[in-house]
């Protein structure tokens, strides 16, 4: 089988590295997705272990279609009965079509649904399907007349770890926060600081990475209710994940924010994630932070965008943050994600490198400043 780990644009290479680390085979990278081959054990592992992917799909088919008849026949040719139970719910929940002859999303949805029903009729010998059982959500993507048909095994997006207690203003997705930590090359024996932590997502994801806590071990997935996958697989891989957690390391993760309520929520989130002992949370303006070590890494998702601050306030914030880093964290490395185009000018220093990423659909850049590499600090 071929599986697809979908990814936010800009994070495909990070997801590829995760797939390599999990031992997946024949990995291929495309815009917005990473494909790999495997069996149901690999599908379960991908859902439980992947930190930076959005969802894990089974790739049911890939074909060219220039007419609705071609679309119908290709979708009907898929062996849907090998996956979908007689009472299974099989909505076509998402359709996209770009630069293609067949562009009507509603027509693609209607024709494809009809094709699936006709295929299932052959197996189950019935005319009406109640669709009151397990969920088999279908996604269809078309680009330049090439269709990819996918079955969603995740259900809720993988960013839903289950630890976020209360939604606050402009939170960063857990998947993106984990990717920022990976891209920083931070190591668990190094100091980490998020000086504008909000509800603590970056610090929590860093602690989970350091402790090797599988992000999906404590949540459920749509495919757990599929009869085609042995329940024991889910139990065994979860048990493997729990037994692989590393509780021995001494972590030095600091997270602070000027907003008291945010810190309260961050503490609740950390407790739910099982890393409350690994992060020192403080209500503090970053300008009042004293350096906890000579070397370390700062990873921040500061306020940006019209919803949060105007350009004048943002520029002042970034200018003050640049002065703080230069004065208090001179030998540290800094990693800042923002959509503000003039960040480097405001910060007062050009980045060593930057990377285009997307945060909630907003185009951002991840500005990376490599610090002193002495004392074993690696970038």
N, C-alpha and C positions, 0 to 999 in steps of 0.2 A: 504494500500500500504506500501511497505517497501522502504525506501530511504537509500542511501549510501552517507555519507560525507567522501570523500577521504581525506587522511592526509599524509603528509610527515612522513617517519619513525621516531619514537621518539616523535611525537606530538599527537598520538592517544588519550592519556589520557586527554590532554588539550582540544581537540575537544569534547571528551565525556562530560567534565565539561560544555562546552558551550551548548551542546545539553540538558543537565539537566537543565541549567539555562533558556533555552527557553521553557521548559515544554514538551519536546518530550518524547514519551513513548517507553517502551521495547527496551532500548538502549543496543546494544551489540558491543563489541570492538574486532576487528581483526587487524592483521598486515596491516597497510596502509589504514585502513578504519574503520568508525564507522557506524553501521546500526541502524535505528530507524523506528518506525511505525508512520503513520499519514495520513493526507489528503493533498489536494493541498494547503491549507492554510499553513500547516507546511512546504511544499516544498518552498513556496514563502518566508516564514520567514527564513528558513535556508539559502537561497541565499542572502537575504538582511542583515542578522544579523551575520552570522558566520564569525569570524575574522581569524581563524587558519586553516580552511579546504581549500583544493585546488579546489574542485568542488563538486556539489551535483547531484547525479544520482537517477533515479528511477530504482530499482532492478526489472528487467523484469522476470528473471528466474534464477534458480540454479539447475543444473542437472549433472549427470555423463554420459559421452559419450566415448566409446572406438572405434567407427567407424564413418566414415563421414555420413553414413546413420542415425545413432543415433543422430548425431549433427543436421543434416537436419530436422529430424522429431521433435526434441525438440525445435529448433528455430521456426519452422513453427507453433508449437502448441501455441506459445505466441500470445496474442490478440493484435497484432500490430495495427489493424484497430481502436482500441479504442483510440489510441494516434495520429497516423500519418494521416494527411489529404491526400486527393487524389493527390494534387500537392506537397506534402511535400518532402523535400530533406532528404534522410536517408542513409548517408554514414556510413560504418563501419570504423570509423576513427582510431581505436586503437585496436590491438590484441596482447595478450601475451600468451605464453604457456610454462610452466615450469614443468619438470618431468612428462610429459604426453605422452600417446601413439600418440595422434594427435598433432604433433609439428610444422607442416608447417603453418606459419602465413598466407601466401597468400591463401592456400587452405581453411583454416578456414574462412577467409574473403569471399572468393568466394562462398563457400557452404552456409554460413549464409545469404549472400546477396540474393542468389537464393531462399532460404527458405522464407525470408521476402517478396520478390516479389510475390511468389506463394500465400502466405497468403493474401496479399493486393488485388491480383487479384480476390479472392473470394468475397471480399467486394465491390470493385469498378468496377468489370466487364469490365476490360480493360487489354490489353496485354502490353502496354508501359506506363511507368510513366515518366513524364517530369522532375520531381524533381526541380521545379523552385519556390517553395514556402518556407515555414518556415523550419528551420534546426532542424532535429532530429538526432543528432550524436549518434552513437552506439559504445559502448566499450565492448569488449569480453575478459575476463580473464580466463585462465585455469591453474589450479595447481593440479597436481596429479590426472588428468582426470576429475576433477570437474570444470564445466564451470559456470561462472557468466556472465550474459548478462545484460548490463546496458544502460539506455538512459540518455544522458547528458542534464541536464536542465540548466546548467550555461552558456554554450558557452565559452567565454573567461574565463580563470582561475579566481577564486575569489581573487587572489592576485592582480589582475588588478583593483585597487580601482578607478583609473582615475585621481589621483593627481600627479603622477610622471611626471614631465615636460620633463626632458631630461635624457636619460640613460647615466650614468657615469660608470666608471670602477668598476667591481665587486660589484654591489649593492646587498643588502640583500633583499630577498623577503618580501613583506609586511606581508604575513601570518606568516612567521618565526619571524619577528620583533615583531609582536603582541604577539606571543607565548613567546618570551623572557621576555616581560613585565609581562605577566601573571605568568610565572614561578618564577619571582623575588619576587612575592607577594607585589610589590610596590603599595602604596595607593595614591590617588590624593592629600591628605593633606601632603604628604612628598615631599622632594626635590628629583629631578631626574637629573642626569648629564650623558650626552654622550660626552665623551672627545675626541672621534675620530668619529664624527657623519657622515662623508661623505655627502651624500645628504639628511640627516635628517630623514631617515625612522623610526628608533627606537623612536626618540623624537615625531615624528608626530603620530605614532601609539599609543604611551602613552597618548598623548593629546586627541586623538579620544576616547580612552577607558575612560579617565577621564570625558570627556564631554558626554559620551554615544552616540557618533555619529556612527550610523550604517554604516559599511564599504561599503555596497552595495546599499545604498539609492540613490546615485547619478550616478548609472551606469545601463546599460541594460543587460538583460539575454536572452538566446536563447528561453527559455520557455515562454517569454512574447508574442511571436508570435504564440504560440500553441492555436488553437481554443478550445481545451479541458479545458483550464484554463480560468476562467472569468477574464477579464481585471480589473474589479473592485477590485479583490483581491490584485493585485499589487498596485493599487492606495491607497487602505485602509491601507495596511501594511506600505507603504512608509509614508503616513500621520501619522500613529501611531509612526513610527520611528522618524520623524521630531519633533513631539510634545513631545517625551520623552527625547530629548536632554537637557542636564544640562548646562546652561550657567552661573550658579551662583557661581561656585567654583573659588577660586583664586589659580591658578596653579603656581608652581615653577619648571619649566623645563628648563634646560640649555643644549645647544648643541654647540659644538665648533669643529673646524677642522683647520689644518694648511694650507689647500688648499683654497684659496680665491674663486675660481670658484665653488667649491663644496658648499660652504656656500651660494653663490648667488643662485644656483639651489635649495638648501634646503629651502631657503626663498620662492622661487616660489612655491615649492611643498607644503609648509605649508599653503600658501595663497589659493592654489587650494583646499586643504583639509579643509579650514575654521578654521584653528587653528593658524594663524600667530601671533595672539595676546597672545598666550599661551606659546610660546617658545622664549627664549632669545638666539639668534644665534650670535656667535662671530668667527672671524678668529683668531685662537690662537693655539700655541703649548701647549699640555696638561701640559708641565712642567712649563708654565707660569700662569696656572689657580690658582686663589685664592679660597679657599673653600667658597662657598656661604652659608654654614650652618654647624652646629656641627654634625648633623646626616643627613643621606640621602642614596641614592642608586646610584651607577654607573653601567650603562649597556653599554657595548661597543662591537662592532664588528670590532676589529682592523685588519690591513692588515695581511694576511697570504697566503701561497701558492706560488708556483714558479712564477706565473704570476705577482705577486706584489713585492715580496722581496725575497732575498736569506736568508738562515738560519742564517747566521751571523748577518745580519741587523735585522731580526725578533727577535733574542735572545737579541740584544742590546735594541730594542724598548721595549720588555716586561720587561727587567730588569729595565729600566728607569721608566716604568709605575708602576712597583711594588714599587720602591723607592718613587715615587710621591704619591701613595696611602697611603703608610705608614707614610709619613711625613705630607701631607696636609689633608688627609681624614681618619684619624686614627680610628674614631668611625663609619665610614660608612660601608655599605655592597657593595661588588663588584661582578659584574656578567660579565663574559667575554666568548665569543664564539670564538673558534679558532681550526684550524686543527693541530696546532703545538704540537707535542707529548710531548715535554719537557717544556711545558708552566709553570707548577708549579715550576720547578727548576729555570727557568729564572725569574719568577715573585718573587721568594724568599719566597714562603709560600705555603704549601699544602692547597688545597681547602677544605671547609667544606663538600662539596659534588660536584659531577659532573654528567652530564647527556649526553649521546650520542645523537647527533642530526645530521641532514644533511642539509647543505647549498649549494644549487645548485648542488646536487649530491656529494659534498665533505663531507666525514665523519669528523665531528667536535665533540668537547666536550664543554659543557656549564659549565664553572667553576664557582662555587657559594661560595662566602665568606660572611658568616653572620656576620654583625657588631654588635655594641652595641644596645641592644634592649630597652634602656631607652628612655624617651621622647615619648613613644607610638610607637616606631619603631617596626614593626612586620615582621617576616620572616616565 
